[in-house]
């Protein structure tokens, strides 16, 4: 737990309505909100988001705050993209998601992605020259997207537009700590 409050900071979380890995959404959501962060969950529609555990078992449902299309230009301090294979595969096909990723990267605002979440970064073509991590099966996609390197580490924080990446739910403590540290600098 951070020793400082993060009141006034805001995070935008992009998900689909089915298939996001439960802990990759709920752990950062709950921890950041406990720290005073205003977290907005955006999904394809405003229908409940059905999370999964291990890409197969139903998890908790979460009510999104807004749809991707209705996001508008509301500023947020950090973009968070959780994984879940189904979630990430569908997310990268959403034009509004890809446009949002590009806008964050172009503006220099931080982007955090875990597990399969970096697929949206691949699709947005914002990985050139970056070093990052992800679920191991994305390594080739990330390399082919122009990343400098893929590394097998719990969390990687990269410069430029700040990029925070992690591998799996096992890395959530490190991932959330890196997000808190970045938000404290905003």
C-alpha positions as CSV (number, residue, x, y, z in Angstrom):
1,X,0.0,0.0,0.0
2,X,1.3,3.4,-0.9
3,X,2.0,5.8,1.9
4,X,0.4,8.7,0.0
5,X,-3.1,9.3,-1.2
6,X,-3.7,9.6,-4.9
7,X,-6.8,11.9,-4.7
8,X,-7.4,13.8,-7.9
9,X,-5.7,11.2,-10.1
10,X,-7.8,9.4,-12.7
11,X,-7.5,6.1,-14.5
12,X,-9.3,4.9,-17.6
13,X,-9.8,1.1,-17.9
14,X,-10.7,-0.4,-21.2
15,X,-12.4,-3.8,-21.4
16,X,-14.9,-5.8,-23.4
17,X,-18.1,-7.0,-21.8
18,X,-17.0,-10.7,-21.7
19,X,-13.7,-12.4,-21.0
20,X,-11.5,-9.9,-19.0
21,X,-9.4,-11.8,-16.4
22,X,-11.1,-11.1,-13.1
23,X,-8.1,-10.3,-11.0
24,X,-6.5,-8.2,-13.7
25,X,-9.5,-5.9,-13.6
26,X,-10.7,-6.1,-10.0
27,X,-7.4,-5.9,-8.1
28,X,-6.2,-2.7,-9.7
29,X,-9.7,-1.3,-9.6
30,X,-10.2,-1.9,-5.9
31,X,-6.6,-0.9,-4.9
32,X,-6.6,2.3,-6.8
33,X,-10.0,3.3,-5.6
34,X,-8.8,2.7,-2.0
35,X,-6.0,5.2,-2.7
36,X,-8.5,7.8,-3.8
37,X,-8.1,7.4,-7.6
38,X,-11.1,8.1,-9.8
39,X,-11.3,4.9,-11.9
40,X,-13.5,4.8,-15.0
41,X,-14.3,1.4,-16.5
42,X,-15.2,1.7,-20.2
43,X,-16.6,-1.3,-22.1
44,X,-18.1,-2.0,-25.5
45,X,-21.6,-1.4,-24.1
46,X,-22.9,-0.4,-20.7
47,X,-24.1,-4.0,-20.1
48,X,-22.4,-5.8,-17.2
49,X,-18.8,-6.9,-17.8
50,X,-18.5,-10.7,-17.1
51,X,-15.1,-11.5,-15.9
52,X,-13.5,-14.9,-16.2
53,X,-11.0,-16.7,-14.0
54,X,-8.3,-18.5,-16.0
55,X,-10.0,-17.6,-19.3
56,X,-12.8,-20.2,-18.5
57,X,-14.6,-20.0,-15.2
58,X,-17.1,-17.2,-14.6
59,X,-16.0,-14.6,-12.2
60,X,-17.6,-11.5,-10.8
61,X,-19.6,-9.1,-13.0
62,X,-18.7,-5.4,-13.0
63,X,-20.9,-2.5,-14.1
64,X,-19.0,-0.3,-16.6
65,X,-19.2,3.5,-16.2
66,X,-19.4,4.3,-20.0
67,X,-19.1,2.7,-23.4
68,X,-16.0,3.0,-25.5
69,X,-17.9,5.1,-28.1
70,X,-19.2,7.5,-25.5
71,X,-15.8,8.2,-23.9
72,X,-15.3,11.6,-25.6
73,X,-12.3,13.6,-24.7
74,X,-12.4,13.4,-21.0
75,X,-8.8,13.5,-19.7
76,X,-7.4,10.7,-17.6
77,X,-4.0,10.5,-16.1
78,X,-3.3,6.8,-17.0
79,X,-4.8,4.2,-19.3
80,X,-5.1,0.6,-17.9
81,X,-5.6,-2.4,-20.2
82,X,-6.2,-5.7,-18.3
83,X,-5.9,-9.0,-20.1
84,X,-7.9,-12.2,-20.4
85,X,-7.4,-13.8,-23.8
86,X,-10.9,-13.3,-25.1
87,X,-11.1,-9.7,-23.7
88,X,-7.7,-8.7,-25.3
89,X,-8.4,-10.3,-28.6
90,X,-11.8,-8.5,-29.0
91,X,-10.4,-5.2,-27.6
92,X,-7.8,-4.8,-30.3
93,X,-10.6,-5.0,-32.9
94,X,-12.5,-2.0,-31.4
95,X,-11.6,1.2,-33.3
96,X,-12.4,3.4,-30.3
97,X,-10.0,1.4,-28.1
98,X,-7.2,1.6,-30.7
99,X,-7.8,5.3,-31.1
100,X,-7.7,5.8,-27.3
101,X,-4.4,3.9,-27.0
102,X,-2.9,6.0,-29.8
103,X,-4.1,9.2,-28.1
104,X,-2.6,8.3,-24.8
105,X,0.8,7.4,-26.3
106,X,0.8,10.5,-28.5
107,X,0.1,12.8,-25.5
108,X,2.8,11.2,-23.4
109,X,0.4,9.9,-20.8
110,X,1.2,6.6,-19.2
111,X,-0.3,3.3,-20.4
112,X,-0.4,0.1,-18.2
113,X,-1.1,-3.3,-19.7
114,X,-1.0,-6.7,-18.2
115,X,-1.0,-10.3,-19.6
116,X,-2.7,-10.2,-23.0
117,X,-3.5,-6.5,-22.7
118,X,-0.5,-5.4,-24.8
119,X,-2.4,-6.8,-27.9
120,X,-4.2,-3.4,-28.1
121,X,-0.7,-1.7,-28.1
122,X,0.4,-3.9,-30.9
123,X,-2.8,-3.0,-32.9
124,X,-2.3,0.7,-32.2
125,X,1.3,0.5,-33.4
126,X,2.8,2.2,-30.3
127,X,5.5,-0.3,-29.3
128,X,8.4,0.7,-31.6
129,X,11.6,0.9,-29.6
130,X,9.9,-0.2,-26.3
131,X,11.0,-2.9,-23.9
132,X,8.1,-4.7,-22.3
133,X,6.7,-7.9,-20.9
134,X,3.3,-9.7,-21.3
135,X,1.9,-13.1,-21.3
136,X,4.7,-15.2,-23.0
137,X,2.6,-16.1,-26.1
138,X,2.5,-12.4,-27.2
139,X,6.3,-12.3,-27.5
140,X,6.4,-12.7,-31.3
141,X,3.5,-10.3,-31.8
142,X,5.3,-7.7,-29.7
143,X,8.6,-8.2,-31.4
144,X,6.9,-8.0,-34.9
145,X,5.3,-4.7,-33.8
146,X,8.7,-3.1,-33.5
147,X,9.4,-3.5,-29.8
148,X,13.0,-3.3,-28.8
149,X,12.7,-6.3,-26.6
150,X,10.3,-8.6,-24.8
151,X,11.6,-9.6,-21.3
152,X,10.4,-12.2,-18.8
153,X,10.1,-10.0,-15.7
154,X,7.2,-9.3,-13.2
155,X,6.9,-5.6,-14.2
156,X,8.7,-3.4,-16.8
157,X,8.5,0.4,-16.7
158,X,9.6,2.0,-19.9
159,X,10.2,5.7,-20.8
160,X,8.9,7.8,-23.7
161,X,5.2,7.7,-23.1
162,X,5.5,5.8,-19.9
163,X,4.6,2.2,-20.4
164,X,4.0,-0.2,-17.5
165,X,3.6,-3.9,-18.4
166,X,3.3,-7.2,-16.4
167,X,3.0,-10.9,-17.3
168,X,0.1,-12.5,-15.4
169,X,-2.1,-12.1,-12.3
170,X,0.8,-13.4,-10.2
171,X,2.5,-10.1,-10.9
172,X,-0.4,-7.9,-9.8
173,X,1.3,-6.6,-6.6
174,X,4.3,-5.3,-8.6
175,X,2.0,-4.0,-11.4
176,X,-0.3,-2.0,-9.1
177,X,2.8,-0.6,-7.2
178,X,4.2,0.6,-10.5
179,X,0.9,2.2,-11.4
180,X,0.7,3.9,-8.0
181,X,4.3,5.2,-8.4
182,X,3.5,6.6,-11.8
183,X,0.3,8.3,-10.6
184,X,2.2,9.9,-7.7
185,X,4.4,11.6,-10.3
186,X,1.4,13.1,-12.3
